């Protein structure tokens, strides 16, 4: 009996194994509700649908690992999407470059406000969230932005598959792999962990905390903009709020994966698993006929549960820096 209890404790303490079991349970539960969920065609749809959320979740991972938060990721994706859709008819394939630069700039602005001006990340990114959103509505004329079929040649690569694996998902995995290596094999990755565990101690140990925060938020802005581009490529158009709802899903994915909001815990592997869980749940809810309004309730409850289960209650007063 004691051996069985010990085994159960080991499984519970293995965060990766727990999430793999959760993924299997989600697949079986929705598969039992609707057999179409487990078909190969739906697996391809899952990999396509996960791509924008996954890219955004990867981007915000480092921000959460340092104990900060970025509320502007969704509106940056919306702004990026609108800019891409507006520029495609004018400059063709080159339209993908300005939104990427815009994402880098937006992320760097967030990083400057937080690392140099010492603003709390919640307040700083709440402010920039409003700025990016208003700019998206302004330049779009408060309406959907579309482009002609002749320009679809620039976005049809989104449909390319290798078997059932979409090329866009392969690109996301490559980006994830690069940041996974950066997290584990570079001084920046070690600095992210150190800053998240104890920022003051990290500074004393010689970690350039200002640079760490600047780079973390710049990566977040860059990949949020890339997520916005994927939304345009997927839908062949943009609306000024197209990425707004992704903020909740991206943060839910990272936190549900095991990255703690107080920082110093988690990483890219956990984000991969968390993103899989979020998109599998979203896809399953769609298949069984649950509307978007109720889905937001589900994901809101999930993020509360994830934060409750992972938060260090001895330091509740330092949740977001």
DRENDOKOL-950693 format. One record per residue: y, x, z of N, C-alpha, C in turn. Coordinates in steps of 0.2 Angstrom, whole numbers, padded with zeros to 4 digits, always signed. Example, Ala and Ser with C-alpha at 12.3 -4.5 7.8 and 13.67 -1.06 7.14 Angstrom:
<rs>
-0028+0066+0039-0022+0062+0039-0016+0066+0039/-0011+0064+0035-0005+0068+0036+0000+0064+0039/
</rs>
This chain:
<rs>
-0006+0004+0000+0000+0000+0000+0006+0004+0000/+0006+0010+0004+0012+0014+0004+0013+0018-0002/+0007+0019-0006+0008+0023-0012+0011+0018-0017/+0009+0012-0017+0013+0007-0021+0020+0006-0020/+0022+0006-0014+0029+0006-0012+0033+0012-0014/+0030+0018-0013+0033+0024-0016+0034+0024-0023/+0029+0021-0027+0029+0021-0034+0035+0016-0036/+0036+0011-0033+0041+0006-0035+0048+0009-0033/+0048+0013-0028+0055+0016-0026+0057+0021-0031/+0052+0025-0034+0053+0030-0039+0055+0027-0045/+0052+0021-0047+0054+0017-0053+0061+0015-0052/+0063+0012-0047+0070+0009-0045+0075+0015-0046/+0073+0020-0043+0078+0026-0043+0079+0029-0049/+0074+0028-0054+0075+0031-0061+0079+0027-0065/+0085+0028-0065+0090+0024-0069+0088+0022-0076/+0086+0028-0080+0084+0027-0087+0078+0022-0087/+0073+0023-0083+0067+0019-0084+0069+0012-0082/+0073+0011-0077+0075+0004-0076+0078+0001-0082/+0082+0004-0085+0086+0001-0091+0081+0000-0097/+0076+0005-0098+0071+0004-0103+0067-0002-0102/+0065-0003-0095+0062-0009-0093+0066-0016-0095/+0072-0015-0093+0077-0021-0094+0077-0022-0102/+0078-0017-0106+0078-0018-0113+0072-0022-0116/+0066-0020-0113+0059-0023-0115+0059-0030-0113/+0062-0031-0106+0062-0038-0104+0066-0043-0108/+0072-0040-0110+0077-0044-0114+0074-0046-0121/+0070-0041-0124+0067-0042-0130+0061-0048-0129/+0057-0047-0124+0052-0052-0123+0055-0059-0121/+0060-0059-0117+0063-0065-0115+0065-0069-0121/+0070-0066-0125+0073-0070-0131+0067-0071-0136/+0063-0066-0137+0057-0067-0142+0053-0073-0140/+0052-0074-0134+0048-0080-0132+0052-0087-0133/+0059-0086-0132+0063-0092-0134+0064-0093-0141/+0064-0088-0145+0064-0089-0152+0061-0083-0156/+0055-0084-0159+0051-0079-0162+0055-0075-0167/+0060-0078-0170+0064-0074-0175+0068-0068-0172/+0069-0068-0166+0072-0063-0162+0068-0056-0163/+0062-0056-0164+0058-0050-0164+0056-0048-0171/+0059-0051-0176+0057-0050-0183+0061-0043-0185/+0058-0040-0190+0062-0033-0192+0069-0035-0195/+0069-0040-0198+0076-0042-0201+0081-0042-0196/+0079-0045-0190+0084-0046-0184+0085-0039-0181/+0080-0035-0181+0081-0028-0179+0087-0024-0183/+0086-0025-0190+0092-0022-0194+0098-0025-0192/+0099-0032-0191+0105-0035-0189+0108-0032-0183/+0103-0031-0178+0105-0028-0171+0109-0022-0172/+0106-0017-0176+0108-0011-0178+0115-0011-0181/+0116-0016-0186+0122-0017-0189+0128-0019-0184/+0126-0024-0180+0130-0027-0176+0133-0023-0170/+0128-0018-0168+0129-0014-0162+0135-0009-0164/+0135-0007-0170+0139-0001-0172+0147-0001-0170/+0151-0007-0171+0158-0006-0168+0158-0006-0161/+0154-0010-0157+0154-0010-0150+0151-0003-0147/+0146+0000-0151+0143+0006-0149+0148+0012-0149/+0152+0012-0155+0157+0017-0156+0163+0017-0150/+0165+0010-0149+0170+0009-0144+0167+0011-0137/+0161+0010-0136+0158+0011-0129+0157+0019-0128/+0155+0022-0133+0155+0030-0133+0162+0032-0131/+0167+0030-0135+0174+0032-0134+0176+0032-0127/+0175+0026-0123+0177+0025-0117+0173+0028-0111/+0167+0031-0113+0163+0033-0108+0166+0039-0104/+0169+0044-0107+0172+0049-0104+0178+0047-0099/+0181+0042-0102+0187+0039-0098+0184+0036-0091/+0179+0032-0091+0176+0030-0085+0173+0035-0081/+0170+0040-0084+0167+0046-0080+0172+0050-0076/+0178+0050-0078+0183+0053-0074+0186+0048-0069/+0184+0042-0069+0186+0037-0064+0192+0033-0066/+0194+0034-0072+0200+0030-0075+0197+0024-0079/+0201+0020-0082+0200+0015-0087+0205+0014-0093/+0202+0012-0098+0207+0011-0104+0206+0004-0106/+0211+0000-0105+0211-0007-0106+0214-0009-0114/+0216-0003-0117+0219-0004-0123+0215-0003-0129/+0208-0002-0128+0204+0000-0133+0203-0006-0138/+0202-0012-0136+0202-0018-0140+0208-0019-0145/+0214-0019-0142+0220-0020-0146+0221-0014-0151/+0219-0008-0149+0219-0002-0153+0214-0003-0159/+0208-0006-0158+0204-0008-0163+0207-0013-0168/+0210-0018-0165+0214-0023-0169+0219-0020-0173/+0223-0016-0170+0229-0013-0174+0226-0008-0180/+0221-0005-0178+0218+0000-0183+0215-0005-0189/+0212-0010-0187+0209-0015-0192+0214-0017-0197/+0220-0020-0194+0225-0022-0198+0228-0017-0203/+0230-0011-0200+0232-0005-0204+0228-0004-0210/+0221-0003-0208+0216-0002-0214+0217-0007-0219/+0217-0014-0217+0216-0019-0222+0223-0019-0226/+0229-0017-0223+0235-0017-0227+0235-0012-0232/+0233-0006-0230+0233+0000-0234+0228+0001-0239/+0222-0003-0239+0217-0002-0244+0220-0004-0251/+0223-0009-0252+0226-0011-0258+0231-0006-0261/+0234-0002-0257+0239+0003-0259+0237+0010-0260/+0232+0012-0256+0230+0019-0257+0223+0020-0257/+0219+0014-0257+0212+0015-0258+0208+0018-0253/+0204+0023-0254+0199+0026-0249+0203+0030-0244/+0209+0032-0246+0213+0036-0241+0216+0031-0235/+0215+0025-0236+0217+0020-0231+0214+0021-0224/+0208+0025-0224+0204+0026-0218+0207+0031-0214/+0212+0035-0217+0214+0041-0213+0220+0039-0208/+0225+0035-0210+0230+0033-0205+0228+0030-0199/+0223+0025-0199+0221+0022-0193+0218+0027-0188/+0214+0032-0191+0211+0037-0187+0216+0041-0183/+0222+0043-0187+0227+0047-0184+0231+0042-0179/+0231+0036-0180+0235+0031-0176+0231+0031-0169/+0224+0031-0170+0220+0031-0164+0221+0037-0160/+0221+0043-0163+0222+0049-0159+0229+0049-0156/+0234+0047-0159+0241+0046-0156+0241+0042-0150/+0238+0036-0151+0238+0031-0146+0234+0033-0140/+0228+0036-0141+0225+0039-0135+0228+0045-0132/+0232+0049-0136+0236+0054-0133+0242+0052-0129/+0245+0046-0131+0250+0043-0127+0247+0041-0121/+0242+0037-0121+0238+0035-0114+0237+0041-0110/+0234+0046-0113+0233+0052-0109+0239+0055-0106/+0244+0056-0110+0251+0058-0107+0254+0054-0101/+0253+0048-0102+0256+0043-0097+0252+0044-0090/+0246+0045-0091+0241+0046-0085+0241+0053-0082/+0240+0058-0086+0240+0064-0084+0246+0068-0082/+0251+0067-0086+0258+0070-0085+0263+0066-0081/+0263+0059-0082+0268+0055-0079+0264+0052-0072/+0258+0053-0072+0254+0051-0066+0254+0044-0065/+0254+0040-0070+0254+0033-0069+0246+0031-0068/+0245+0026-0064+0238+0023-0064+0235+0021-0071/+0229+0023-0072+0227+0021-0079+0227+0014-0081/+0225+0010-0075+0225+0002-0076+0232+0000-0079/+0237+0002-0075+0244+0000-0077+0246+0003-0084/+0245+0009-0085+0247+0013-0091+0244+0009-0097/+0237+0008-0097+0234+0005-0103+0235-0002-0103/+0236-0005-0098+0238-0012-0098+0245-0013-0102/+0249-0008-0101+0256-0008-0105+0255-0007-0113/+0251-0002-0114+0249+0000-0121+0245-0005-0124/+0241-0009-0121+0237-0014-0123+0242-0019-0126/+0247-0021-0123+0252-0026-0125+0256-0023-0131/+0257-0017-0131+0261-0014-0137+0257-0014-0143/+0251-0011-0143+0246-0011-0149+0245-0018-0151/+0244-0023-0147+0243-0030-0149+0249-0033-0153/+0255-0032-0150+0261-0035-0153+0262-0031-0159/+0261-0025-0160+0262-0021-0166+0257-0024-0172/+0251-0026-0170+0246-0028-0174+0248-0035-0177/+0251-0039-0173+0253-0046-0175+0260-0045-0179/+0264-0040-0177+0270-0039-0181+0269-0037-0188/+0265-0032-0189+0264-0029-0196+0259-0034-0200/+0255-0038-0197+0251-0042-0201+0255-0049-0203/+0261-0050-0200+0264-0056-0201+0261-0062-0197/+0257-0060-0192+0254-0065-0188+0249-0069-0192/+0245-0066-0196+0240-0070-0201+0235-0065-0203/+0229-0067-0205+0224-0063-0208+0226-0059-0214/+0223-0053-0214+0224-0048-0219+0218-0048-0223/+0218-0049-0230+0212-0049-0234+0214-0044-0240/+0209-0042-0244+0210-0039-0250+0205-0041-0255/+0207-0040-0261+0203-0042-0267+0196-0039-0268/+0192-0043-0271+0185-0041-0272+0185-0034-0276/+0190-0032-0280+0190-0026-0283+0190-0020-0278/+0192-0021-0272+0193-0016-0267+0186-0015-0263/+0182-0020-0264+0176-0020-0260+0171-0014-0261/+0173-0010-0266+0169-0004-0268+0170+0001-0262/+0176+0000-0259+0177+0005-0253+0174+0003-0247/+0171-0003-0246+0168-0005-0240+0161-0007-0241/+0158-0007-0247+0151-0009-0248+0146-0004-0245/+0148+0002-0243+0144+0007-0240+0141+0004-0234/+0144-0001-0231+0142-0004-0224+0135-0007-0225/+0134-0009-0231+0127-0013-0233+0122-0008-0234/+0123-0002-0235+0118+0003-0237+0113+0004-0231/+0106+0003-0233+0101+0004-0227+0096+0009-0230/+0093+0013-0225+0087+0017-0226+0081+0013-0223/+0078+0009-0227+0073+0005-0224+0076-0001-0220/+0075-0002-0214+0079-0007-0210+0085-0004-0206/+0086+0003-0207+0091+0006-0203+0097+0007-0207/+0103+0004-0205+0109+0004-0208+0112+0011-0208/+0115+0013-0213+0118+0019-0214+0124+0020-0208/+0127+0014-0207+0133+0014-0202+0130+0016-0195/+0124+0013-0194+0121+0015-0187+0119+0022-0187/+0117+0025-0192+0115+0032-0192+0121+0036-0191/+0127+0034-0194+0133+0038-0192+0135+0037-0185/+0134+0031-0182+0136+0031-0175+0131+0035-0171/+0125+0036-0172+0120+0040-0169+0122+0047-0169/+0125+0049-0175+0127+0056-0176+0133+0057-0171/+0138+0053-0171+0144+0054-0167+0142+0054-0160/+0137+0049-0158+0134+0049-0151+0131+0056-0149/+0127+0059-0154+0124+0065-0153+0129+0071-0152/+0134+0071-0155+0139+0076-0155+0142+0076-0148/+0144+0070-0146+0147+0069-0139+0142+0070-0133/+0136+0068-0135+0131+0070-0130+0130+0077-0128/+0131+0081-0134+0131+0089-0133+0137+0091-0130/+0143+0088-0132+0149+0090-0128+0149+0089-0121/+0146+0083-0119+0145+0081-0112+0141+0086-0108/+0135+0089-0111+0131+0093-0107+0131+0100-0108/+0135+0102-0114+0134+0110-0115+0141+0113-0115/+0147+0109-0114+0153+0112-0114+0157+0112-0108/+0162+0116-0107+0166+0116-0101+0170+0109-0100/+0171+0106-0106+0175+0099-0105+0170+0094-0102/+0164+0094-0104+0159+0090-0101+0158+0091-0094/+0157+0097-0092+0157+0098-0085+0163+0097-0081/+0169+0098-0084+0175+0096-0081+0176+0088-0080/+0173+0084-0085+0173+0077-0084+0170+0075-0078/+0164+0078-0077+0160+0076-0071+0163+0078-0065/+0166+0084-0065+0170+0087-0059+0176+0083-0057/+0179+0081-0062+0185+0077-0061+0184+0070-0058/+0178+0067-0061+0176+0060-0058+0174+0061-0051/+0170+0066-0049+0167+0066-0042+0173+0067-0037/+0178+0072-0039+0183+0074-0034+0188+0077-0038/+0194+0074-0040+0199+0077-0044+0202+0083-0041/+0204+0082-0034+0207+0087-0031+0203+0094-0030/+0197+0093-0029+0192+0098-0028+0191+0102-0035/+0191+0098-0040+0191+0100-0047+0196+0105-0049/+0203+0103-0047+0208+0107-0048+0208+0113-0044/+0206+0113-0038+0205+0119-0034+0200+0124-0037/+0195+0121-0040+0190+0125-0043+0192+0128-0050/+0198+0126-0052+0200+0129-0058+0200+0124-0064/+0197+0118-0063+0197+0114-0069+0204+0111-0071/+0205+0111-0078+0212+0109-0080+0211+0101-0081/+0213+0098-0075+0212+0091-0075+0217+0087-0080/+0223+0090-0081+0227+0087-0086+0224+0087-0093/+0221+0092-0095+0218+0093-0101+0212+0089-0102/+0208+0088-0097+0202+0084-0097+0204+0077-0098/+0209+0074-0094+0211+0067-0095+0214+0066-0102/+0219+0071-0104+0222+0070-0111+0216+0069-0116/+0211+0074-0116+0206+0074-0121+0202+0067-0120/+0200+0065-0114+0196+0059-0113+0199+0053-0116/+0206+0052-0115+0209+0046-0118+0210+0047-0125/+0211+0053-0128+0212+0054-0135+0205+0052-0139/+0200+0054-0136+0193+0052-0139+0192+0045-0139/+0194+0042-0133+0194+0034-0133+0198+0031-0138/+0204+0033-0139+0209+0030-0144+0206+0031-0151/+0203+0037-0152+0200+0039-0159+0195+0034-0161/+0190+0034-0156+0184+0030-0158+0185+0022-0157/+0191+0020-0154+0193+0013-0154+0195+0012-0161/+0199+0016-0164+0202+0015-0170+0196+0015-0176/+0191+0019-0175+0185+0019-0179+0182+0013-0179/+0181+0010-0173+0178+0004-0172+0182-0002-0176/+0188-0001-0176+0192-0006-0179+0191-0005-0187/+0190+0001-0189+0189+0002-0196+0182-0001-0198/+0177-0001-0194+0171-0004-0195+0171-0011-0195/+0176-0014-0191+0177-0022-0191+0179-0024-0198/+0184-0020-0201+0186-0021-0208+0181-0021-0213/+0177-0015-0213+0172-0014-0217+0167-0020-0217/+0165-0022-0211+0160-0027-0210+0163-0034-0213/+0169-0036-0211+0171-0042-0213+0176-0043-0219/+0177-0037-0222+0181-0036-0228+0188-0040-0227/+0191-0039-0221+0197-0041-0219+0199-0040-0212/+0205-0042-0210+0206-0041-0203+0211-0047-0200/+0211-0048-0194+0215-0052-0191+0218-0048-0185/+0224-0050-0183+0228-0046-0177+0224-0046-0171/+0219-0050-0170+0216-0050-0163+0208-0048-0164/+0206-0045-0170+0199-0045-0172+0195-0040-0167/+0199-0036-0163+0195-0031-0159+0196-0033-0151/+0201-0038-0150+0203-0039-0143+0197-0040-0138/+0192-0044-0141+0186-0047-0137+0181-0041-0135/+0182-0035-0139+0177-0030-0139+0178-0026-0132/+0184-0027-0129+0186-0023-0123+0181-0024-0118/+0179-0031-0116+0175-0033-0111+0168-0031-0113/+0166-0031-0119+0159-0029-0121+0158-0022-0120/+0163-0018-0122+0162-0011-0122+0162-0008-0115/+0166-0011-0111+0166-0009-0104+0160-0011-0100/+0157-0017-0102+0151-0020-0099+0145-0015-0101/+0145-0013-0108+0140-0009-0110+0139-0002-0106/+0145+0001-0105+0145+0008-0102+0143+0007-0094/+0146+0002-0091+0145+0001-0084+0138-0002-0083/+0135-0006-0087+0128-0009-0087+0123-0003-0088/+0125+0002-0092+0121+0007-0094+0120+0012-0088/+0125+0012-0083+0124+0016-0077+0130+0021-0076/+0136+0020-0079+0142+0024-0078+0146+0021-0073/+0147+0024-0067+0151+0021-0062+0158+0021-0063/+0162+0015-0061+0169+0015-0062+0173+0020-0058/+0170+0022-0052+0174+0027-0048+0173+0034-0051/+0169+0035-0056+0168+0041-0059+0163+0046-0057/+0162+0051-0060+0157+0056-0058+0150+0054-0059/+0148+0049-0062+0141+0047-0063+0140+0043-0070/+0135+0045-0073+0133+0042-0080+0133+0046-0085/+0135+0044-0091+0135+0048-0097+0133+0045-0104/+0133+0049-0109+0131+0046-0116+0124+0043-0116/+0119+0045-0113+0113+0042-0114+0113+0035-0110/+0116+0035-0105+0117+0028-0102+0121+0023-0106/+0126+0026-0109+0130+0021-0114+0126+0019-0120/+0121+0023-0122+0117+0021-0128+0112+0015-0125/+0109+0016-0119+0105+0011-0117+0109+0004-0115/+0115+0005-0112+0119-0001-0110+0121-0004-0116/+0123-0001-0122+0125-0004-0128+0120-0008-0131/+0114-0005-0131+0108-0009-0133+0107-0015-0129/+0107-0015-0123+0106-0021-0119+0112-0026-0120/+0118-0024-0121+0123-0029-0122+0122-0032-0129/+0121-0029-0134+0120-0031-0141+0114-0036-0141/+0109-0033-0138+0103-0038-0138+0104-0044-0134/+0107-0044-0129+0109-0050-0125+0113-0055-0130/+0119-0052-0133+0123-0056-0137+0119-0059-0143/+0115-0055-0146+0111-0057-0152+0107-0063-0150/+0103-0062-0144+0099-0067-0141+0102-0073-0140/+0108-0073-0137+0112-0079-0135+0114-0083-0141/+0116-0079-0147+0117-0082-0153+0111-0086-0156/+0106-0083-0156+0100-0085-0159+0097-0092-0155/+0098-0092-0148+0096-0098-0145+0102-0103-0144/+0108-0102-0148+0113-0107-0148+0118-0107-0143/+0119-0101-0139+0124-0101-0134+0131-0099-0137/+0136-0103-0136+0143-0102-0140+0146-0096-0136/+0151-0093-0140+0155-0087-0138+0158-0088-0131/+0161-0094-0130+0164-0096-0124+0160-0094-0118/+0153-0097-0118+0149-0096-0113+0146-0089-0112/+0146-0085-0118+0144-0078-0118+0149-0074-0114/+0155-0076-0115+0160-0072-0111+0159-0073-0103/+0156-0078-0101+0154-0079-0094+0149-0075-0092/+0144-0075-0097+0138-0071-0095+0140-0063-0095/+0144-0061-0099+0146-0054-0099+0150-0052-0093/+0155-0057-0091+0159-0056-0086+0154-0055-0079/+0149-0060-0079+0145-0059-0073+0141-0053-0073/+0139-0050-0079+0135-0044-0079+0139-0038-0077/+0146-0038-0079+0150-0032-0077+0151-0032-0070/+0152-0038-0067+0153-0039-0059+0146-0036-0056/+0141-0039-0058+0134-0036-0055+0133-0029-0056/+0135-0026-0062+0134-0019-0063+0138-0015-0059/+0145-0017-0058+0149-0013-0054+0147-0014-0046/+0145-0020-0044+0143-0021-0037+0137-0016-0036/+0132-0016-0040+0126-0012-0039+0127-0004-0039/+0132-0002-0043+0133+0005-0044+0139+0008-0040/+0143+0004-0037+0149+0006-0034+0148+0009-0027/+0151+0015-0026+0151+0018-0019+0155+0014-0014/+0152+0010-0010+0156+0006-0005+0159+0010+0000/+0158+0017+0001+0161+0021+0006+0168+0023+0003/+0169+0022-0003+0176+0024-0006+0178+0018-0011/+0178+0012-0008+0180+0006-0012+0187+0006-0014/+0191+0009-0010+0198+0010-0011+0200+0014-0017/+0195+0018-0019+0197+0022-0025+0192+0020-0030/+0193+0015-0034+0189+0012-0039+0191+0014-0046/+0198+0014-0047+0200+0016-0054+0206+0020-0053/+0206+0026-0056+0212+0031-0055+0216+0031-0061/
</rs>
